[in-house]
Structure formats: C-alpha cells, structure tokens
Amino acid sequence: MNRRKSPIFFKKLSFTVNWRKTLGLSILLSIWLCQTSFAFDPKSDSLNYQPASTVSDLLTQSDLIVEGNFHPAHEKWKLHQVKDGYEFVNTVQFFTIKQVWKGKNLTKIRILLTGLDPLPPAKSPLNNEYPGEFAEGHYVLFLRNIDGTPFFQLTTGMQSVYPVFNNRLISLKGAGGFGELDQLTLKQFGQTLRAYQKKAFNPKSYIEKAVTREMNPSP
C-alpha cells in the first residue's frame, strides 16, 4: 500500500535542493570574484620578472619561443606608480612572427612591457628590471601568456631577449642572457632547444658539435 508523503516532506526536500543550489552558486561566485580581483590590469599593474637559472628552466617556463620583428609602440598607459623618481609605463608592441619553436603557430602577437619614464641612465640596473619599449628589429624571444589578457610578456625580462644580427643570436650577458646561446645561428638555436627537451643532455657538448657541423658540413 503506497503512503502519500506529507507536505512537510516536500517542503524539506525543496529546502534541501534550494540550499544546495544556493551553496553551489555561492562557491562559483566566490571563485569568480577571486579570479576577477587578481586579474592583471595592463592599465594599472606593472610586470615583475624572476630570472631563470638555466636555459632549460627558461624553456620550461615559456609558453612561446619565437623569432620575428618588433614594431613601434601600439598603446601606452601611465600607471601612476613611482620608483626612485621614475614613473611606471606599460607599453604594448606588435611582434610579427617568422618562426615558432614552442607554442601556438601564431603570426602576429601583442607584447606588454613595463618601462620607466623618463628613461634611466644606460647603465642603471632598472633598465633590466623594467625594459620598456624595444627598438624595431629582429629578435628571438621567450614569452609567456598574461592570464586574463590578450597579451604576452617576456618570460624572465631582458634575459628572454636575444637580438639577431647576421643570422646569429646575441646574448645580452649584462642583462642575464645565457652565454651558451650567444652567436648561435637560428638553425643551431632550434637544434639546441630540441636537444634541451631530451633527457641526459649536455648543452655544452651539443652546442660544440652543432657549431662543428655548421663549420664543416659533410660533402
């Protein structure tokens, strides 16, 4: 014999369902608020960089490793923050990609850079911390995504920038650039990156072999 459930039962059931829905919505709202509160704002937040200790670490930390060209500044925002008498400025530059070694096969990206106004003296360490806008030219860059924005940033600051001259990378050693990448051709650089992704890799030995093969090609 089926017994009809009392109205009190349905009220309790309705209360339980509504309570669970409310709790679920509250949790989702809290997560969204946390993400929103910590989202990077290019119009008010400055970038900070943590240098990598090895090329392997730099490779691992980067979402995108590319060769291409910087273009003039596209957008600029003064952040109303000051350090040692210099005002922080965020700059967006377009970068046209010629070759991708790691990451999505993109052709043009926007890179966000934090710099100072006015520019510090050339030998000031502040230039390495806050490089700002780059001159137009040919570069190899290590980059990572800035979460919640359409921009990329240098993975570890100036250490992530390698100008290209006569098809060879120039390591900015005074800014923390890695010496083992200095004077590599673009082909050698690509071979070196692939080798760094393998286990039990001796970078010095591999680079020496790559340079030897380049100088003494087999007939």
MDAnalysis code that builds the backbone (N, CA, C; Angstrom):
import MDAnalysis as mda
import numpy as np

u = mda.Universe.empty(657, n_residues=219, atom_resindex=np.repeat(np.arange(219), 3), trajectory=True)
u.add_TopologyAttr("name", ["N", "CA", "C"] * 219)
u.add_TopologyAttr("resid", np.arange(1, 220))
u.add_TopologyAttr("resname", ["MET", "ASN", "ARG", "ARG", "LYS", "SER", "PRO", "ILE", "PHE", "PHE", "LYS", "LYS", "LEU", "SER", "PHE", "THR", "VAL", "ASN", "TRP", "ARG", "LYS", "THR", "LEU", "GLY", "LEU", "SER", "ILE", "LEU", "LEU", "SER", "ILE", "TRP", "LEU", "CYS", "GLN", "THR", "SER", "PHE", "ALA", "PHE", "ASP", "PRO", "LYS", "SER", "ASP", "SER", "LEU", "ASN", "TYR", "GLN", "PRO", "ALA", "SER", "THR", "VAL", "SER", "ASP", "LEU", "LEU", "THR", "GLN", "SER", "ASP", "LEU", "ILE", "VAL", "GLU", "GLY", "ASN", "PHE", "HIS", "PRO", "ALA", "HIS", "GLU", "LYS", "TRP", "LYS", "LEU", "HIS", "GLN", "VAL", "LYS", "ASP", "GLY", "TYR", "GLU", "PHE", "VAL", "ASN", "THR", "VAL", "GLN", "PHE", "PHE", "THR", "ILE", "LYS", "GLN", "VAL", "TRP", "LYS", "GLY", "LYS", "ASN", "LEU", "THR", "LYS", "ILE", "ARG", "ILE", "LEU", "LEU", "THR", "GLY", "LEU", "ASP", "PRO", "LEU", "PRO", "PRO", "ALA", "LYS", "SER", "PRO", "LEU", "ASN", "ASN", "GLU", "TYR", "PRO", "GLY", "GLU", "PHE", "ALA", "GLU", "GLY", "HIS", "TYR", "VAL", "LEU", "PHE", "LEU", "ARG", "ASN", "ILE", "ASP", "GLY", "THR", "PRO", "PHE", "PHE", "GLN", "LEU", "THR", "THR", "GLY", "MET", "GLN", "SER", "VAL", "TYR", "PRO", "VAL", "PHE", "ASN", "ASN", "ARG", "LEU", "ILE", "SER", "LEU", "LYS", "GLY", "ALA", "GLY", "GLY", "PHE", "GLY", "GLU", "LEU", "ASP", "GLN", "LEU", "THR", "LEU", "LYS", "GLN", "PHE", "GLY", "GLN", "THR", "LEU", "ARG", "ALA", "TYR", "GLN", "LYS", "LYS", "ALA", "PHE", "ASN", "PRO", "LYS", "SER", "TYR", "ILE", "GLU", "LYS", "ALA", "VAL", "THR", "ARG", "GLU", "MET", "ASN", "PRO", "SER", "PRO"])
u.atoms.positions = np.array([
    [0.857, -1.197, 0.000],
    [0.000, 0.000, 0.000],
    [0.888, 1.240, 0.000],
    [0.699, 2.118, -0.963],
    [1.516, 3.328, -1.048],
    [1.004, 4.386, -0.093],
    [1.932, 4.962, 0.588],
    [1.577, 6.038, 1.522],
    [1.926, 7.378, 0.901],
    [1.009, 8.300, 0.960],
    [1.275, 9.636, 0.434],
    [2.221, 10.372, 1.369],
    [3.204, 11.030, 0.751],
    [4.149, 11.790, 1.552],
    [3.511, 13.097, 1.974],
    [3.792, 13.513, 3.168],
    [3.178, 14.709, 3.727],
    [3.757, 15.962, 3.094],
    [3.030, 17.081, 3.127],
    [3.547, 18.364, 2.614],
    [4.841, 18.781, 3.284],
    [5.014, 18.369, 4.556],
    [6.240, 18.728, 5.289],
    [7.456, 18.108, 4.614],
    [7.288, 16.836, 4.141],
    [8.396, 16.159, 3.459],
    [8.831, 16.950, 2.224],
    [7.846, 17.377, 1.412],
    [8.170, 18.112, 0.189],
    [8.800, 19.460, 0.493],
    [8.390, 20.084, 1.570],
    [8.997, 21.354, 1.974],
    [10.455, 21.147, 2.344],
    [10.726, 20.058, 3.090],
    [12.113, 19.759, 3.477],
    [12.965, 19.454, 2.245],
    [12.359, 18.653, 1.306],
    [13.088, 18.311, 0.084],
    [13.393, 19.562, -0.731],
    [12.393, 20.431, -0.868],
    [12.578, 21.677, -1.603],
    [13.631, 22.555, -0.943],
    [13.624, 22.601, 0.383],
    [14.616, 23.400, 1.112],
    [16.024, 22.864, 0.881],
    [16.172, 21.507, 0.891],
    [17.494, 20.888, 0.696],
    [18.042, 21.194, -0.695],
    [17.166, 21.056, -1.721],
    [17.590, 21.330, -3.101],
    [17.979, 22.787, -3.262],
    [17.148, 23.687, -2.743],
    [17.431, 25.121, -2.856],
    [18.702, 25.492, -2.105],
    [18.898, 24.864, -0.950],
    [20.101, 25.149, -0.155],
    [21.358, 24.722, -0.906],
    [21.294, 23.556, -1.550],
    [22.446, 23.075, -2.309],
    [22.720, 23.966, -3.518],
    [21.650, 24.398, -4.202],
    [21.816, 25.307, -5.335],
    [22.449, 26.616, -4.890],
    [21.952, 27.134, -3.755],
    [22.483, 28.400, -3.240],
    [23.951, 28.265, -2.874],
    [24.295, 27.128, -2.233],
    [25.694, 26.892, -1.847],
    [26.583, 26.805, -3.084],
    [26.077, 26.066, -4.114],
    [26.862, 25.933, -5.342],
    [27.080, 27.263, -6.023],
    [26.045, 28.076, -6.105],
    [26.168, 29.395, -6.717],
    [27.110, 30.281, -5.920],
    [27.065, 30.160, -4.600],
    [27.950, 30.973, -3.744],
    [29.412, 30.614, -3.978],
    [29.674, 29.312, -4.109],
    [31.055, 28.862, -4.355],
    [31.547, 29.373, -5.702],
    [30.700, 29.239, -6.757],
    [31.081, 29.719, -8.089],
    [31.312, 31.220, -8.089],
    [30.440, 31.953, -7.369],
    [30.588, 33.405, -7.289],
    [31.878, 33.780, -6.575],
    [32.221, 33.047, -5.522],
    [33.459, 33.327, -4.778],
    [34.683, 33.097, -5.646],
    [34.657, 31.987, -6.430],
    [35.775, 31.698, -7.330],
    [35.910, 32.793, -8.378],
    [34.768, 33.208, -8.953],
    [34.793, 34.258, -9.978],
    [35.318, 35.567, -9.418],
    [34.894, 35.916, -8.192],
    [35.350, 37.155, -7.565],
    [36.843, 37.112, -7.290],
    [37.336, 35.945, -6.857],
    [38.779, 35.810, -6.593],
    [39.569, 35.980, -7.882],
    [39.090, 35.337, -8.958],
    [39.784, 35.461, -10.239],
    [39.753, 36.894, -10.735],
    [38.603, 37.550, -10.550],
    [38.461, 38.930, -11.005],
    [39.351, 39.867, -10.215],
    [39.408, 39.648, -8.896],
    [40.179, 40.549, -8.036],
    [41.678, 40.443, -8.295],
    [42.137, 39.256, -8.764],
    [43.558, 39.080, -9.010],
    [43.911, 39.149, -10.489],
    [42.949, 39.468, -11.343],
    [43.221, 39.565, -12.778],
    [44.158, 40.729, -13.059],
    [45.069, 40.516, -13.997],
    [46.043, 41.554, -14.339],
    [45.369, 42.650, -15.151],
    [45.606, 43.894, -14.763],
    [45.061, 45.048, -15.474],
    [46.219, 45.826, -16.085],
    [46.368, 45.806, -17.419],
    [47.507, 46.483, -18.056],
    [47.501, 47.990, -17.873],
    [46.356, 48.552, -17.464],
    [46.269, 49.998, -17.278],
    [46.643, 50.442, -15.874],
    [46.894, 49.453, -14.979],
    [47.236, 49.839, -13.607],
    [48.298, 48.952, -12.955],
    [48.561, 47.773, -13.512],
    [49.503, 46.829, -12.899],
    [50.817, 46.785, -13.673],
    [51.925, 46.690, -12.942],
    [53.237, 46.567, -13.575],
    [53.662, 45.107, -13.597],
    [54.571, 44.766, -14.509],
    [55.086, 43.409, -14.633],
    [56.335, 43.233, -13.781],
    [56.474, 42.046, -13.199],
    [57.677, 41.689, -12.451],
    [58.250, 40.407, -13.041],
    [59.563, 40.294, -13.036],
    [60.212, 39.148, -13.654],
    [61.096, 38.428, -12.639],
    [61.158, 37.103, -12.774],
    [62.040, 36.276, -11.955],
    [63.006, 35.559, -12.882],
    [64.303, 35.898, -12.862],
    [65.251, 35.275, -13.793],
    [65.302, 33.754, -13.644],
    [65.520, 33.074, -14.752],
    [65.704, 31.623, -14.737],
    [67.166, 31.307, -14.458],
    [67.409, 30.156, -13.855],
    [68.784, 29.792, -13.518],
    [69.488, 29.066, -14.663],
    [68.714, 28.451, -15.563],
    [69.299, 27.723, -16.689],
    [68.442, 27.933, -17.939],
    [69.020, 27.607, -19.088],
    [68.259, 27.674, -20.333],
    [67.087, 26.698, -20.281],
    [67.320, 25.536, -19.679],
    [66.266, 24.537, -19.553],
    [65.080, 25.090, -18.766],
    [65.356, 25.823, -17.685],
    [64.283, 26.435, -16.897],
    [63.536, 27.490, -17.722],
    [64.287, 28.286, -18.464],
    [63.682, 29.317, -19.314],
    [62.769, 28.684, -20.359],
    [63.216, 27.589, -20.938],
    [62.423, 26.868, -21.929],
    [61.133, 26.341, -21.306],
    [61.253, 25.760, -20.118],
    [60.092, 25.178, -19.442],
    [59.066, 26.244, -19.064],
    [59.537, 27.405, -18.605],
    [58.644, 28.459, -18.136],
    [57.947, 29.207, -19.276],
    [58.443, 29.071, -20.491],
    [57.922, 29.838, -21.622],
    [56.770, 29.116, -22.308],
    [55.727, 29.876, -22.664],
    [54.622, 29.339, -23.456],
    [54.891, 29.454, -24.947],
    [55.770, 30.397, -25.301],
    [56.020, 30.699, -26.710],
    [57.483, 31.078, -26.891],
    [58.150, 30.453, -27.855],
    [59.535, 30.813, -28.201],
    [59.545, 31.080, -29.699],
    [59.909, 32.317, -30.071],
    [59.717, 32.739, -31.455],
    [60.862, 33.601, -31.967],
    [60.926, 33.678, -33.297],
    [61.804, 34.617, -33.999],
    [60.911, 35.576, -34.778],
    [61.279, 36.854, -34.778],
    [60.475, 37.802, -35.538],
    [60.938, 39.226, -35.357],
    [60.007, 40.165, -35.560],
    [60.349, 41.589, -35.547],
    [59.405, 42.405, -34.666],
    [60.007, 43.286, -33.852],
    [59.233, 44.259, -33.082],
    [58.804, 45.406, -33.989],
    [57.626, 45.963, -33.676],
    [57.114, 47.147, -34.359],
    [56.954, 48.277, -33.342],
    [56.760, 49.514, -33.789],
    [56.631, 50.636, -32.846],
    [55.485, 50.422, -31.863],
    [55.553, 51.156, -30.749],
    [54.549, 51.042, -29.692],
    [53.149, 51.249, -30.240],
    [52.232, 50.396, -29.798],
    [50.850, 50.467, -30.246],
    [49.977, 51.217, -29.242],
    [50.208, 50.957, -27.949],
    [49.458, 51.611, -26.873],
    [50.387, 51.858, -25.696],
    [50.063, 52.892, -24.905],
    [50.835, 53.185, -23.700],
    [49.891, 53.634, -22.588],
    [50.204, 53.209, -21.343],
    [49.427, 53.639, -20.180],
    [50.375, 54.005, -19.043],
    [50.210, 55.186, -18.506],
    [50.934, 55.554, -17.291],
    [50.206, 54.935, -16.100],
    [50.960, 54.303, -15.208],
    [50.350, 53.525, -14.132],
    [50.190, 54.308, -12.836],
    [50.712, 55.540, -12.792],
    [50.643, 56.365, -11.583],
    [51.309, 55.669, -10.395],
    [52.385, 54.945, -10.713],
    [53.251, 54.341, -9.709],
    [54.656, 54.889, -9.936],
    [55.390, 55.097, -8.859],
    [56.720, 55.710, -8.964],
    [57.750, 54.862, -8.225],
    [58.945, 54.753, -8.819],
    [60.072, 54.082, -8.168],
    [61.336, 54.895, -8.412],
    [61.981, 55.311, -7.343],
    [63.228, 56.088, -7.427],
    [63.084, 57.315, -8.330],
    [61.895, 57.903, -8.308],
    [61.669, 59.110, -9.100],
    [61.230, 58.848, -10.527],
    [61.085, 57.571, -10.914],
    [60.652, 57.225, -12.263],
    [59.217, 56.700, -12.226],
    [58.427, 57.096, -13.214],
    [57.036, 56.650, -13.276],
    [56.915, 55.405, -14.162],
    [56.126, 54.456, -13.686],
    [55.910, 53.227, -14.449],
    [55.006, 53.494, -15.652],
    [55.386, 52.877, -16.795],
    [54.598, 52.989, -18.017],
    [54.489, 51.606, -18.659],
    [53.274, 51.188, -18.973],
    [53.074, 49.946, -19.722],
    [52.930, 50.252, -21.208],
    [53.654, 49.489, -22.010],
    [53.640, 49.682, -23.464],
    [53.244, 48.378, -24.145],
    [52.436, 48.480, -25.172],
    [52.089, 47.324, -25.993],
    [52.758, 47.474, -27.350],
    [53.530, 46.444, -27.744],
    [54.151, 46.439, -29.061],
    [53.710, 45.214, -29.849],
    [53.450, 45.408, -31.137],
    [53.182, 44.278, -32.016],
    [54.501, 43.586, -32.342],
    [54.417, 42.266, -32.469],
    [55.585, 41.464, -32.840],
    [55.147, 40.508, -33.938],
    [55.768, 40.647, -35.127],
    [55.459, 39.771, -36.257],
    [56.359, 38.543, -36.189],
    [55.745, 37.378, -36.218],
    [56.479, 36.120, -36.022],
    [56.878, 35.499, -37.358],
    [58.157, 35.125, -37.440],
    [58.662, 34.437, -38.618],
    [58.791, 32.935, -38.384],
    [59.103, 32.561, -37.156],
    [59.357, 31.153, -36.853],
    [58.961, 30.870, -35.408],
    [58.331, 29.718, -35.178],
    [57.908, 29.304, -33.838],
    [58.622, 28.009, -33.470],
    [59.289, 27.995, -32.312],
    [59.935, 26.779, -31.820],
    [59.121, 26.111, -30.715],
    [58.327, 26.896, -30.024],
    [57.463, 26.330, -28.983],
    [56.189, 27.167, -28.912],
    [55.034, 26.497, -28.789],
    [53.777, 27.215, -28.643],
    [52.925, 27.191, -29.899],
    [51.865, 27.971, -29.864],
    [50.914, 28.024, -30.967],
    [51.541, 28.650, -32.214],
    [51.068, 28.231, -33.361],
    [51.594, 28.726, -34.635],
    [50.935, 30.066, -34.969],
    [51.374, 31.119, -34.288],
    [50.816, 32.455, -34.472],
    [51.659, 33.248, -35.476],
    [51.066, 34.300, -36.019],
    [51.794, 35.134, -36.986],
    [52.041, 36.547, -36.469],
    [51.183, 37.031, -35.566],
    [51.349, 38.373, -35.016],
    [50.760, 38.410, -33.613],
    [51.511, 38.951, -32.661],
    [51.068, 38.984, -31.273],
    [51.309, 40.375, -30.688],
    [50.694, 40.621, -29.536],
    [50.907, 41.857, -28.792],
    [51.672, 41.535, -27.514],
    [52.764, 42.256, -27.314],
    [53.606, 42.032, -26.135],
    [53.512, 43.242, -25.218],
    [53.222, 42.972, -23.957],
    [53.126, 44.037, -22.960],
    [54.455, 44.167, -22.234],
    [54.927, 45.404, -22.103],
    [56.231, 45.684, -21.490],
    [56.078, 46.805, -20.471],
    [56.685, 46.619, -19.298],
    [56.690, 47.682, -18.293],
    [58.025, 48.410, -18.351],
    [57.957, 49.732, -18.491],
    [59.159, 50.551, -18.523],
    [59.039, 51.730, -17.579],
    [60.003, 52.641, -17.652],
    [60.046, 53.800, -16.762],
    [60.131, 55.091, -17.559],
    [59.548, 56.133, -17.012],
    [59.581, 57.456, -17.635],
    [59.987, 58.492, -16.583],
    [61.063, 59.278, -16.844],
    [61.932, 59.205, -18.027],
    [62.813, 57.964, -17.990],
    [63.511, 57.693, -19.084],
    [64.386, 56.534, -19.145],
    [65.555, 56.694, -18.180],
    [65.892, 55.660, -17.397],
    [67.070, 55.722, -16.520],
    [68.355, 55.772, -17.349],
    [69.472, 56.146, -16.750],
    [70.754, 56.102, -17.464],
    [71.023, 54.708, -18.021],
    [71.795, 54.635, -19.083],
    [72.017, 53.375, -19.800],
    [72.544, 52.253, -18.903],
    [73.387, 52.584, -17.905],
    [73.990, 51.561, -17.053],
    [73.156, 51.242, -15.811],
    [72.024, 51.858, -15.673],
    [71.188, 51.615, -14.496],
    [70.589, 50.206, -14.526],
    [70.641, 49.471, -13.397],
    [70.028, 48.134, -13.345],
    [68.514, 48.173, -13.513],
    [67.920, 49.354, -13.371],
    [66.472, 49.469, -13.552],
    [66.056, 49.131, -14.984],
    [66.973, 49.327, -15.925],
    [66.668, 49.012, -17.322],
    [66.452, 47.518, -17.539],
    [67.145, 46.692, -16.728],
    [66.968, 45.248, -16.821],
    [65.665, 44.814, -16.148],
    [65.295, 45.517, -15.074],
    [64.060, 45.183, -14.357],
    [62.825, 45.632, -15.118],
    [62.932, 46.798, -15.749],
    [61.781, 47.375, -16.455],
    [62.247, 47.848, -17.833],
    [62.364, 46.917, -18.784],
    [62.971, 47.246, -20.089],
    [62.158, 48.221, -20.936],
    [60.834, 48.209, -20.794],
    [60.019, 49.123, -21.596],
    [60.049, 48.796, -23.074],
    [59.815, 49.817, -23.888],
    [59.679, 49.637, -25.339],
    [61.006, 49.235, -25.985],
    [60.920, 48.326, -26.967],
    [62.105, 47.875, -27.696],
    [62.197, 48.551, -29.056],
    [63.438, 48.721, -29.496],
    [63.663, 49.266, -30.834],
    [63.182, 48.267, -31.873],
    [62.715, 48.790, -33.012],
    [62.320, 47.903, -34.095],
    [63.526, 47.071, -34.515],
    [63.274, 45.826, -34.852],
    [64.382, 44.980, -35.270],
    [64.052, 43.509, -35.133],
    [65.071, 42.685, -35.371],
    [64.978, 41.233, -35.470],
    [65.395, 40.621, -34.131],
    [64.538, 39.780, -33.551],
    [64.803, 39.218, -32.228],
    [64.336, 37.763, -32.147],
    [64.934, 37.054, -31.192],
    [64.393, 35.792, -30.694],
    [63.906, 36.063, -29.270],
    [62.672, 35.654, -28.969],
    [62.064, 35.957, -27.678],
    [61.519, 34.701, -27.006],
    [61.662, 34.678, -25.684],
    [60.993, 33.683, -24.840],
    [59.825, 34.408, -24.161],
    [58.610, 33.896, -24.335],
    [57.420, 34.609, -23.873],
    [56.485, 33.692, -23.094],
    [55.633, 34.323, -22.299],
    [54.548, 33.572, -21.662],
    [53.266, 34.408, -21.689],
    [52.133, 33.716, -21.589],
    [50.844, 34.385, -21.594],
    [50.637, 35.189, -20.314],
    [49.933, 36.306, -20.420],
    [49.463, 37.025, -19.246],
    [48.005, 36.618, -19.066],
    [47.737, 35.850, -18.037],
    [46.398, 35.298, -17.827],
    [45.336, 36.393, -17.814],
    [44.230, 36.111, -18.488],
    [43.105, 37.038, -18.484],
    [43.250, 38.215, -19.424],
    [44.292, 38.209, -20.251],
    [44.523, 39.306, -21.207],
    [44.890, 38.704, -22.567],
    [44.860, 39.508, -23.629],
    [45.294, 39.019, -24.944],
    [46.796, 39.199, -25.178],
    [47.531, 39.546, -24.114],
    [48.937, 39.912, -24.261],
    [49.883, 38.787, -23.840],
    [51.108, 38.887, -24.374],
    [52.231, 38.080, -23.906],
    [53.202, 39.001, -23.175],
    [54.067, 38.406, -22.358],
    [55.138, 39.152, -21.708],
    [56.434, 38.366, -21.824],
    [57.564, 39.060, -21.657],
    [58.853, 38.384, -21.623],
    [58.848, 37.429, -20.431],
    [59.297, 36.209, -20.632],
    [59.215, 35.203, -19.575],
    [60.010, 35.610, -18.349],
    [61.249, 36.057, -18.554],
    [62.109, 36.408, -17.417],
    [62.764, 37.777, -17.609],
    [62.090, 38.671, -18.285],
    [62.649, 40.001, -18.506],
    [63.681, 40.004, -19.618],
    [64.704, 40.847, -19.460],
    [65.717, 41.012, -20.505],
    [66.469, 39.718, -20.802],
    [66.478, 38.805, -19.841],
    [67.117, 37.505, -20.054],
    [66.426, 36.726, -21.174],
    [65.205, 37.109, -21.500],
    [64.403, 36.410, -22.513],
    [64.527, 37.020, -23.902],
    [65.413, 38.006, -24.052],
    [65.539, 38.746, -25.317],
    [66.908, 38.488, -25.951],
    [66.889, 38.045, -27.231],
    [68.130, 37.774, -27.952],
    [68.049, 38.435, -29.329],
    [68.658, 39.622, -29.471],
    [68.687, 40.258, -30.797],
    [69.372, 39.338, -31.811],
    [68.958, 39.438, -33.067],
    [69.546, 38.623, -34.137],
    [70.269, 39.548, -35.101],
    [71.552, 39.250, -35.328],
    [72.359, 40.047, -36.254],
    [73.147, 39.090, -37.124],
    [73.054, 39.291, -38.442],
    [73.720, 38.396, -39.390],
    [73.348, 36.931, -39.138],
    [72.069, 36.701, -38.832],
    [71.519, 35.355, -38.634],
    [72.029, 34.676, -37.361],
    [72.632, 35.449, -36.448],
    [73.143, 34.863, -35.202],
    [72.541, 35.577, -33.988],
    [72.281, 34.808, -32.942],
    [71.740, 35.363, -31.710],
    [72.830, 36.102, -30.934],
    [72.450, 37.200, -30.322],
    [73.358, 37.945, -29.452],
    [72.815, 37.845, -28.025],
    [73.612, 37.293, -27.137],
    [73.205, 37.161, -25.742],
    [73.559, 38.439, -24.985],
    [72.562, 39.056, -24.345],
    [72.785, 40.268, -23.549],
    [73.242, 39.837, -22.159],
    [74.526, 39.494, -22.066],
    [75.053, 38.895, -20.837],
    [74.957, 39.839, -19.643],
    [75.081, 41.129, -19.901],
    [74.965, 42.090, -18.809],
    [73.562, 42.152, -18.227],
    [72.591, 41.618, -18.977],
    [71.198, 41.593, -18.509],
    [70.772, 40.182, -18.130],
    [71.757, 39.296, -17.990],
    [71.443, 37.931, -17.568],
    [71.267, 36.944, -18.698],
    [71.550, 37.367, -19.943],
    [71.415, 36.456, -21.078],
    [72.357, 35.268, -20.957],
    [71.950, 34.136, -21.480],
    [72.746, 32.911, -21.348],
    [73.844, 32.853, -22.405],
    [75.074, 32.692, -21.937],
    [76.230, 32.668, -22.829],
    [76.207, 31.517, -23.811],
    [75.588, 30.381, -23.419],
    [75.594, 29.223, -24.315],
    [74.732, 29.427, -25.559],
    [73.905, 30.478, -25.549],
    [73.089, 30.785, -26.732],
    [73.736, 31.855, -27.612],
    [74.795, 32.468, -27.125],
    [75.426, 33.563, -27.851],
    [76.071, 33.080, -29.146],
    [75.829, 33.806, -30.236],
    [76.420, 33.566, -31.550],
    [75.926, 32.292, -32.238],
    [74.877, 31.669, -31.700],
    [74.288, 30.535, -32.403],
    [73.515, 31.036, -33.620],
    [73.581, 30.287, -34.720],
    [72.712, 30.606, -35.844],
    [71.288, 30.199, -35.455],
    [70.315, 30.673, -36.221],
    [68.926, 30.307, -35.929],
    [68.725, 28.799, -36.028],
    [69.392, 28.165, -36.977],
    [69.298, 26.713, -37.127],
    [69.881, 26.010, -35.905],
    [71.056, 26.465, -35.458],
    [71.680, 25.872, -34.277],
    [70.814, 26.086, -33.030],
    [70.196, 27.267, -32.947],
    [69.336, 27.560, -31.804],
    [68.159, 26.584, -31.751],
    [67.532, 26.351, -32.900],
    [66.425, 25.396, -32.950],
    [66.876, 23.996, -32.563],
    [68.045, 23.575, -33.042],
    [68.575, 22.260, -32.687],
    [68.861, 22.170, -31.187],
    [69.389, 23.261, -30.641],
    [69.708, 23.294, -29.208],
    [68.441, 23.196, -28.360],
    [67.391, 23.907, -28.744],
    [66.130, 23.836, -27.993],
    [65.564, 22.426, -28.008],
    [65.593, 21.793, -29.186],
    [65.072, 20.430, -29.272],
    [65.879, 19.485, -28.388],
    [67.180, 19.711, -28.356],
    [68.035, 18.857, -27.540],
    [67.795, 19.081, -26.048],
    [67.501, 20.326, -25.646],
    [67.231, 20.619, -24.246],
    [65.986, 19.887, -23.752],
    [65.115, 19.537, -24.680],
    [63.890, 18.848, -24.299],
    [64.114, 17.358, -24.064],
    [65.299, 16.880, -24.435],
    [65.629, 15.474, -24.225],
    [66.328, 15.291, -22.880],
    [66.276, 14.087, -22.360],
    [66.909, 13.789, -21.075],
    [68.403, 13.550, -21.267],
    [69.120, 13.672, -20.165],
    [70.565, 13.417, -20.153],
    [71.269, 14.224, -21.237],
    [70.974, 15.501, -21.265],
    [71.532, 16.377, -22.304],
    [72.653, 17.231, -21.730],
    [73.799, 17.234, -22.419],
    [74.925, 18.080, -22.046],
    [74.951, 19.260, -23.021],
    [74.432, 20.453, -22.605],
    [74.314, 21.566, -23.564],
    [75.638, 22.012, -24.163],
    [76.687, 22.030, -23.341],
    [77.979, 22.499, -23.851],
    [78.474, 21.579, -24.956],
    [78.372, 20.274, -24.724],
    [78.840, 19.307, -25.710],
    [78.014, 19.390, -26.986],
    [76.697, 19.522, -26.828],
    [75.835, 19.558, -28.007],
    [76.089, 20.803, -28.851],
    [76.243, 21.944, -28.186],
    [76.481, 23.190, -28.916],
    [77.799, 23.115, -29.673],
    [78.827, 22.556, -29.030],
    [80.118, 22.423, -29.698],
    [79.989, 21.555, -30.948],
    [79.204, 20.461, -30.843],
    [79.013, 19.589, -32.002],
    [78.226, 20.289, -33.093],
    [77.193, 21.063, -32.693],
    [76.366, 21.769, -33.670],
    [77.180, 22.793, -34.436],
    [78.058, 23.521, -33.719],
    [78.893, 24.516, -34.356],
    [79.891, 23.846, -35.296],
    [80.452, 22.699, -34.875],
    [81.398, 21.974, -35.711],
    [80.741, 21.510, -37.013],
    [79.509, 20.980, -36.902],
    [78.790, 20.536, -38.105],
    [78.504, 21.704, -39.039],
    [78.184, 22.871, -38.441],
    [77.871, 24.039, -39.260],
    [79.099, 24.529, -40.017],
    [80.272, 24.485, -39.345],
    [81.509, 24.975, -39.950],
    [82.110, 23.958, -40.915],
    [81.826, 22.668, -40.672],
    [82.407, 21.614, -41.514],
    [81.302, 20.686, -42.022],
    [80.475, 21.193, -42.936],
    [79.375, 20.366, -43.441],
    [79.906, 19.149, -44.207],
    [79.190, 18.051, -44.061],
    [79.605, 16.830, -44.763],
    [79.347, 16.997, -46.254],
    [80.185, 16.439, -47.107],
    [80.038, 16.590, -48.566],
    [78.808, 15.858, -49.072],
])
